[in-house]
Amino acid sequence: MSEWIDFALYATLLVLILVFLPRHSRQFTLPTIVDRNPEWLANHRDVAARLEGSGWFLKACYVWAAVSVAGLLGIVLDLIGPPLGAVTPKWEVLKDLNSTFVIGGFLGWGVCVLLWYRWLRTHVPLAAARHATLKPRVTSDYLALPWRIAVEVLTALHLGAWVVFGVLGLDGDTRSVRDADYARYAGDADYWSGFAFIVAMTVGFAFLAARMPLRRPGFADRLFGDRLRRFEVGAAYLLRLTPVIAGGMMISEHAYGLDPDRGGHLLLVSVMISILLLYLRLRPVAPPSPSFGIEPRLSA
């Protein structure tokens, strides 16, 4: 497999996280304040103008995106070697470097989000409480039955494979190998601790998917309508595939002697890209209009 495939997927992920996601999210800054307290923002037009004119966050994201993609490109073109002169496959260097850039981007993003909400709670008082009409919500309202069945079947087959390989000690030819390394591995605590970890991931993501329709509505729901809940449920079901991918990597490595690290990691990156693309497709249902005459920007 060419390293250019790895580079293309990693660069796509970085551009989505560090370019499109910040641009898409920034348009909701003023509407968030309007939803919390429109009168406060109407009396603080200087704050609205300052927030609208501030561009340091986007610029910081763009710089990090440029550095990240350039670093990956340098690896592919052999302009940058492995750290400390280590003998490491190029795809593995790309994987580790991409993970570093993504983690750095998310940490910076998370710090900015926390600071923003701290400022919001400190300076913008809540307006009169709203009363929402409650209605029962279930997963079937937001995700088609074939997709739900497919995820459940894959999950059941995956967990069943763990049990079969662990109890019977089967190799790639589905024959008993009680004297083989895998049979010894399958019988020890490491195998079953790995299985417990996969089960915990499966249960955790399944619980998350089940709770999504029951989440209490907020500003984002008023802005996006049912589209937001549909995105959340779809993303939660995509996340339910990550234990299947991770568990499949572990089984194929120990049962068949394969090295699934590269392919499995690219699959996980593809899941992240799919979730981000689903989010970026969200568009406001009815853009809120602040009472002070400044229209928030609702398009990138």
GUTORLUM-303762 format. One line per field, with one value per residue (C-alpha): residue number from 1; residue in three letters; x, y, z. Coordinates in Angstrom, 1 decimal, padded with zeros to 4 digits. Each point is the difference from the previous one (the first is absolute). Example, Ala and Ser with C-alpha at 12.3 -4.5 7.8 and 13.67 -1.06 7.14 Angstrom:
# residues 2
num: (1 | 2)
residu: (ALA | SER)
c1: (012.3 | 001.4)
c2: (-004.5 | 003.4)
c3: (007.8 | -000.7)
This chain:
# residues 300
num: (1 | 2 | 3 | 4 | 5 | 6 | 7 | 8 | 9 | 10 | 11 | 12 | 13 | 14 | 15 | 16 | 17 | 18 | 19 | 20 | 21 | 22 | 23 | 24 | 25 | 26 | 27 | 28 | 29 | 30 | 31 | 32 | 33 | 34 | 35 | 36 | 37 | 38 | 39 | 40 | 41 | 42 | 43 | 44 | 45 | 46 | 47 | 48 | 49 | 50 | 51 | 52 | 53 | 54 | 55 | 56 | 57 | 58 | 59 | 60 | 61 | 62 | 63 | 64 | 65 | 66 | 67 | 68 | 69 | 70 | 71 | 72 | 73 | 74 | 75 | 76 | 77 | 78 | 79 | 80 | 81 | 82 | 83 | 84 | 85 | 86 | 87 | 88 | 89 | 90 | 91 | 92 | 93 | 94 | 95 | 96 | 97 | 98 | 99 | 100 | 101 | 102 | 103 | 104 | 105 | 106 | 107 | 108 | 109 | 110 | 111 | 112 | 113 | 114 | 115 | 116 | 117 | 118 | 119 | 120 | 121 | 122 | 123 | 124 | 125 | 126 | 127 | 128 | 129 | 130 | 131 | 132 | 133 | 134 | 135 | 136 | 137 | 138 | 139 | 140 | 141 | 142 | 143 | 144 | 145 | 146 | 147 | 148 | 149 | 150 | 151 | 152 | 153 | 154 | 155 | 156 | 157 | 158 | 159 | 160 | 161 | 162 | 163 | 164 | 165 | 166 | 167 | 168 | 169 | 170 | 171 | 172 | 173 | 174 | 175 | 176 | 177 | 178 | 179 | 180 | 181 | 182 | 183 | 184 | 185 | 186 | 187 | 188 | 189 | 190 | 191 | 192 | 193 | 194 | 195 | 196 | 197 | 198 | 199 | 200 | 201 | 202 | 203 | 204 | 205 | 206 | 207 | 208 | 209 | 210 | 211 | 212 | 213 | 214 | 215 | 216 | 217 | 218 | 219 | 220 | 221 | 222 | 223 | 224 | 225 | 226 | 227 | 228 | 229 | 230 | 231 | 232 | 233 | 234 | 235 | 236 | 237 | 238 | 239 | 240 | 241 | 242 | 243 | 244 | 245 | 246 | 247 | 248 | 249 | 250 | 251 | 252 | 253 | 254 | 255 | 256 | 257 | 258 | 259 | 260 | 261 | 262 | 263 | 264 | 265 | 266 | 267 | 268 | 269 | 270 | 271 | 272 | 273 | 274 | 275 | 276 | 277 | 278 | 279 | 280 | 281 | 282 | 283 | 284 | 285 | 286 | 287 | 288 | 289 | 290 | 291 | 292 | 293 | 294 | 295 | 296 | 297 | 298 | 299 | 300)
residu: (MET | SER | GLU | TRP | ILE | ASP | PHE | ALA | LEU | TYR | ALA | THR | LEU | LEU | VAL | LEU | ILE | LEU | VAL | PHE | LEU | PRO | ARG | HIS | SER | ARG | GLN | PHE | THR | LEU | PRO | THR | ILE | VAL | ASP | ARG | ASN | PRO | GLU | TRP | LEU | ALA | ASN | HIS | ARG | ASP | VAL | ALA | ALA | ARG | LEU | GLU | GLY | SER | GLY | TRP | PHE | LEU | LYS | ALA | CYS | TYR | VAL | TRP | ALA | ALA | VAL | SER | VAL | ALA | GLY | LEU | LEU | GLY | ILE | VAL | LEU | ASP | LEU | ILE | GLY | PRO | PRO | LEU | GLY | ALA | VAL | THR | PRO | LYS | TRP | GLU | VAL | LEU | LYS | ASP | LEU | ASN | SER | THR | PHE | VAL | ILE | GLY | GLY | PHE | LEU | GLY | TRP | GLY | VAL | CYS | VAL | LEU | LEU | TRP | TYR | ARG | TRP | LEU | ARG | THR | HIS | VAL | PRO | LEU | ALA | ALA | ALA | ARG | HIS | ALA | THR | LEU | LYS | PRO | ARG | VAL | THR | SER | ASP | TYR | LEU | ALA | LEU | PRO | TRP | ARG | ILE | ALA | VAL | GLU | VAL | LEU | THR | ALA | LEU | HIS | LEU | GLY | ALA | TRP | VAL | VAL | PHE | GLY | VAL | LEU | GLY | LEU | ASP | GLY | ASP | THR | ARG | SER | VAL | ARG | ASP | ALA | ASP | TYR | ALA | ARG | TYR | ALA | GLY | ASP | ALA | ASP | TYR | TRP | SER | GLY | PHE | ALA | PHE | ILE | VAL | ALA | MET | THR | VAL | GLY | PHE | ALA | PHE | LEU | ALA | ALA | ARG | MET | PRO | LEU | ARG | ARG | PRO | GLY | PHE | ALA | ASP | ARG | LEU | PHE | GLY | ASP | ARG | LEU | ARG | ARG | PHE | GLU | VAL | GLY | ALA | ALA | TYR | LEU | LEU | ARG | LEU | THR | PRO | VAL | ILE | ALA | GLY | GLY | MET | MET | ILE | SER | GLU | HIS | ALA | TYR | GLY | LEU | ASP | PRO | ASP | ARG | GLY | GLY | HIS | LEU | LEU | LEU | VAL | SER | VAL | MET | ILE | SER | ILE | LEU | LEU | LEU | TYR | LEU | ARG | LEU | ARG | PRO | VAL | ALA | PRO | PRO | SER | PRO | SER | PHE | GLY | ILE | GLU | PRO | ARG | LEU | SER | ALA)
c1: (000.0 | 001.4 | 000.7 | -001.8 | -003.3 | 000.9 | 001.0 | -003.3 | -002.1 | 002.0 | 000.1 | -003.8 | -000.5 | 002.2 | -001.6 | -003.4 | 000.9 | 002.2 | -001.6 | -003.6 | -001.1 | 001.2 | -001.6 | -003.2 | -000.1 | 001.0 | -003.3 | -001.9 | 001.8 | -002.4 | -003.1 | 001.1 | 000.0 | -003.3 | -001.5 | 001.3 | -001.0 | -000.9 | -000.6 | 003.6 | 001.5 | -002.3 | 001.5 | 003.6 | 000.4 | 003.7 | 000.3 | -001.8 | 002.2 | 003.2 | -001.1 | -000.9 | 003.4 | 002.1 | 001.9 | 002.9 | -001.7 | -000.5 | 003.6 | 001.5 | -002.0 | 001.2 | 003.6 | -000.2 | -001.7 | 002.8 | 002.7 | -001.7 | -000.5 | 003.5 | 001.5 | -001.9 | 001.0 | 003.7 | -000.2 | -001.4 | 002.5 | 002.9 | 000.8 | -000.5 | 001.3 | -001.1 | 000.8 | 003.4 | 001.0 | -002.3 | -000.6 | -003.8 | -002.3 | -001.1 | -003.7 | 000.6 | 001.8 | -003.0 | -002.5 | 001.9 | 000.5 | -003.6 | -001.1 | 002.2 | -001.4 | -003.6 | 000.4 | 001.8 | -002.9 | -002.7 | 001.8 | 000.3 | -003.7 | -001.1 | 001.8 | -001.6 | -003.5 | 000.4 | 001.2 | -002.9 | -002.6 | 001.6 | -000.2 | -003.6 | -001.1 | 001.9 | -001.1 | -003.3 | -002.8 | -002.8 | -003.2 | -003.4 | -000.3 | -001.5 | -002.7 | 000.4 | -002.7 | 001.2 | -000.7 | 001.3 | 003.0 | 001.4 | 002.9 | -002.3 | -001.1 | 003.5 | 001.7 | -001.3 | -000.6 | 002.5 | 002.9 | -001.0 | -000.3 | 003.4 | 001.7 | -001.6 | 000.9 | 003.6 | 000.3 | -001.5 | 002.3 | 003.0 | -000.5 | -000.9 | 003.3 | 001.8 | -001.7 | 000.5 | 003.7 | 000.6 | -001.9 | 000.9 | 003.5 | -000.5 | 002.6 | -000.5 | -000.9 | -002.7 | 001.8 | 000.9 | 003.5 | 000.2 | 003.8 | 000.4 | 001.0 | -003.5 | -001.6 | 002.2 | -000.7 | -003.8 | 000.0 | 001.8 | -001.2 | 001.3 | -002.4 | -003.0 | 001.0 | 000.1 | -003.4 | -001.3 | 001.4 | -001.8 | -003.3 | 000.4 | 000.4 | -003.0 | -002.2 | 001.1 | -000.6 | -003.3 | -001.1 | 001.0 | -002.0 | -003.0 | 000.2 | 000.2 | -003.7 | -000.7 | 002.4 | -001.5 | -000.6 | 002.1 | 001.0 | 001.5 | -003.3 | -001.9 | 002.5 | 000.2 | -003.3 | -000.1 | 003.0 | 002.3 | -001.5 | 000.1 | 003.7 | 000.7 | -001.7 | 001.8 | 003.3 | -000.6 | -000.7 | 003.2 | 001.9 | -001.5 | 002.1 | 003.3 | 000.0 | -000.7 | 003.0 | 002.3 | -001.1 | 000.4 | 003.5 | 000.9 | -001.6 | 001.7 | 003.3 | -000.1 | -002.0 | 001.5 | 003.3 | -000.9 | 001.0 | -003.2 | 001.3 | 000.2 | -003.3 | -001.9 | 001.3 | -001.0 | -003.4 | -000.3 | 001.1 | -002.7 | -002.6 | 001.1 | -000.1 | -003.6 | -001.1 | 001.5 | -001.6 | -003.4 | 000.4 | 001.2 | -003.2 | -002.1 | -001.8 | -002.2 | -003.7 | -001.0 | 002.9 | -000.7 | -000.1 | 001.4 | -002.0 | 002.8 | 000.3 | 003.2 | -000.7 | 002.2 | 001.9 | -001.6 | 002.0 | 003.7)
c2: (000.0 | 003.4 | 002.5 | 002.6 | -001.8 | 000.5 | 003.6 | 000.7 | -001.3 | 001.7 | 003.3 | -000.2 | -000.6 | 002.9 | 002.5 | -001.0 | 000.5 | 003.1 | 001.9 | -001.0 | -000.7 | 003.3 | 001.9 | -001.8 | 000.4 | 003.7 | 001.0 | -001.0 | 002.3 | 002.8 | -002.2 | -001.8 | 003.3 | 001.0 | -003.3 | 000.5 | 003.6 | 002.2 | 003.1 | -000.2 | -000.1 | 002.8 | 002.2 | -001.0 | 000.7 | 000.5 | -003.6 | -001.2 | 002.1 | -001.3 | -003.6 | 000.4 | 001.6 | -002.4 | -002.4 | -001.3 | -003.4 | -000.7 | 001.2 | -002.3 | -002.9 | 000.7 | 000.3 | -003.4 | -001.5 | 001.2 | -001.2 | -003.4 | -000.7 | 001.3 | -002.3 | -003.0 | 001.0 | 000.3 | -003.6 | -001.3 | 001.9 | -001.2 | 003.6 | -000.9 | -003.2 | -002.1 | 001.6 | -000.8 | -001.9 | -003.0 | -002.6 | 000.2 | -000.6 | 003.2 | -000.9 | -000.3 | 003.3 | 001.6 | -001.6 | 001.1 | 003.5 | 000.4 | -001.2 | 002.7 | 002.7 | -001.0 | -000.3 | 003.4 | 001.5 | -001.5 | 001.2 | 003.5 | -000.1 | -001.3 | 002.7 | 002.7 | -001.5 | -000.2 | 003.6 | 001.1 | -001.6 | 001.3 | 003.5 | -000.6 | -001.2 | 002.8 | 003.0 | -000.9 | -000.6 | -002.5 | 001.5 | -001.2 | -003.8 | -001.6 | -002.7 | -002.6 | -002.4 | -003.5 | -003.0 | -003.5 | -000.7 | -003.3 | -001.0 | -001.2 | 003.7 | 000.9 | -003.1 | -002.5 | -003.6 | -001.6 | 002.0 | -000.9 | -003.7 | 000.0 | 001.5 | -002.4 | -003.0 | 001.1 | 000.5 | -003.4 | -001.8 | 001.8 | -000.8 | -003.6 | -000.3 | 001.0 | -002.7 | -002.7 | 000.8 | 000.2 | -003.2 | -002.3 | 001.5 | 000.0 | 001.1 | 001.5 | -003.4 | -000.5 | -003.0 | -000.7 | 001.2 | -000.7 | -000.2 | 003.2 | 003.4 | 001.4 | -002.8 | 000.9 | 003.7 | -000.6 | -001.9 | 002.6 | 003.2 | 002.3 | -001.3 | 000.3 | 003.4 | 001.1 | -001.4 | 001.8 | 003.2 | -000.5 | -000.9 | 003.2 | 002.1 | -001.8 | 000.6 | 003.6 | 001.0 | -001.9 | 001.9 | 003.3 | -000.9 | -000.9 | 003.3 | 002.3 | 000.1 | 000.8 | 002.9 | 003.2 | 002.6 | 003.1 | 002.9 | -002.2 | -001.9 | 003.3 | 001.0 | -003.2 | -001.7 | -003.8 | 000.0 | 000.3 | -003.0 | -002.0 | 000.9 | -001.0 | -003.4 | -000.7 | 001.0 | -002.1 | -003.1 | 000.7 | 000.1 | -003.4 | -001.4 | 001.0 | -002.9 | -002.4 | 001.5 | 000.0 | -003.5 | -001.3 | 001.3 | -001.8 | -003.3 | 000.0 | 000.8 | -002.8 | -002.6 | 000.4 | 001.6 | 003.1 | 003.5 | 002.0 | 003.2 | 002.0 | -001.0 | 000.1 | 003.5 | 001.2 | -001.4 | 001.9 | 003.2 | -000.6 | -000.3 | 003.3 | 001.6 | -001.3 | 001.4 | 003.4 | 000.1 | -000.8 | 002.9 | 002.5 | -000.7 | 001.4 | 003.3 | 002.2 | -000.6 | 003.6 | 002.4 | 002.0 | 003.8 | 002.1 | 003.0 | 002.5 | 000.0 | -002.0 | -003.2 | -002.9 | -001.6 | -003.4 | -001.0 | -000.8)
c3: (000.0 | -001.0 | 002.8 | -002.1 | 001.0 | 003.7 | -000.7 | -001.8 | 002.9 | 002.7 | -001.9 | -000.5 | 003.7 | 001.0 | -002.5 | 001.2 | 003.7 | -000.4 | -002.9 | -000.7 | 003.6 | 001.5 | -002.9 | 000.3 | 003.8 | 000.2 | -001.7 | 003.1 | 002.5 | 000.0 | -000.3 | 003.1 | 002.0 | -001.5 | 001.0 | 003.6 | 000.4 | -003.0 | 002.1 | 001.4 | -003.5 | -001.2 | 002.8 | -000.8 | -003.7 | 000.5 | 001.1 | -003.1 | -002.2 | 001.7 | -000.3 | -003.6 | -000.8 | 001.9 | -002.2 | 002.2 | 000.6 | -003.7 | -000.8 | 002.7 | -001.4 | -003.5 | 001.1 | 001.8 | -003.0 | -002.3 | 002.3 | 000.4 | -003.7 | -000.9 | 002.6 | -001.4 | -003.6 | 001.1 | 001.3 | -003.3 | -002.1 | 002.3 | 000.9 | 003.7 | 001.5 | 003.0 | 003.4 | 001.5 | -003.2 | 000.9 | -002.6 | -000.3 | -003.0 | -001.6 | 000.5 | 003.7 | 000.2 | -001.8 | 002.3 | 003.2 | -001.4 | -001.0 | 003.4 | 001.6 | -002.2 | 000.6 | 003.8 | 000.0 | -002.0 | 002.2 | 003.2 | -001.3 | -001.2 | 003.4 | 001.9 | -002.1 | 000.4 | 003.8 | 000.1 | -002.2 | 002.1 | 003.2 | -001.4 | -001.1 | 003.4 | 001.8 | -002.1 | -001.6 | 002.5 | -000.8 | -001.3 | 001.0 | -000.1 | -003.0 | 000.1 | -002.7 | -001.1 | 000.8 | -002.2 | 000.2 | -002.3 | -001.2 | -002.2 | -002.8 | -000.4 | -001.2 | -001.5 | -002.5 | 001.1 | -002.5 | 001.5 | 003.5 | -000.8 | -001.8 | 003.0 | 002.4 | -002.2 | -000.4 | 003.8 | 000.8 | -002.5 | 001.2 | 003.7 | -001.0 | -001.8 | 003.1 | 002.0 | -002.6 | -000.5 | 003.8 | 001.0 | -002.9 | -000.8 | -003.8 | -002.5 | -003.4 | -001.4 | 002.7 | 001.4 | 003.6 | 000.9 | 003.7 | -000.3 | -002.1 | 001.3 | -000.6 | 002.0 | 003.0 | -000.5 | -000.3 | 003.3 | 002.0 | 001.8 | -002.7 | -002.6 | 002.3 | 001.3 | -003.7 | -000.4 | 003.1 | -001.4 | -003.3 | 001.8 | 002.1 | -003.2 | -001.6 | 003.0 | 000.4 | -003.6 | 000.0 | 003.1 | -001.7 | -003.1 | 002.1 | 002.0 | -003.0 | -000.7 | 003.7 | 000.2 | 001.4 | -002.8 | -000.1 | -002.2 | -002.7 | -000.3 | -000.4 | -002.7 | -001.9 | 000.8 | -000.3 | -002.3 | 003.0 | 001.8 | -003.2 | -000.4 | 003.7 | -000.3 | -003.4 | 001.5 | 003.1 | -002.2 | -002.0 | 003.3 | 000.8 | -002.8 | 001.6 | 002.5 | -003.0 | -001.8 | 003.0 | 001.0 | -003.5 | -000.1 | 003.3 | -001.1 | -003.5 | 001.6 | 002.6 | -001.9 | -003.5 | 000.6 | -002.1 | 000.7 | -000.3 | 001.6 | -003.1 | -001.6 | 003.2 | 000.8 | -003.4 | 000.5 | 003.3 | -001.7 | -002.6 | 002.7 | 001.5 | -003.5 | -000.5 | 003.3 | -000.8 | -003.4 | 001.5 | 002.4 | -002.6 | -002.0 | 002.8 | -001.0 | 002.2 | -000.4 | 001.0 | 000.7 | 003.2 | -000.5 | 002.9 | 001.0 | -000.2 | -003.8 | -000.5 | -002.0 | 001.0 | -002.8 | -000.6 | -003.0 | -000.3)
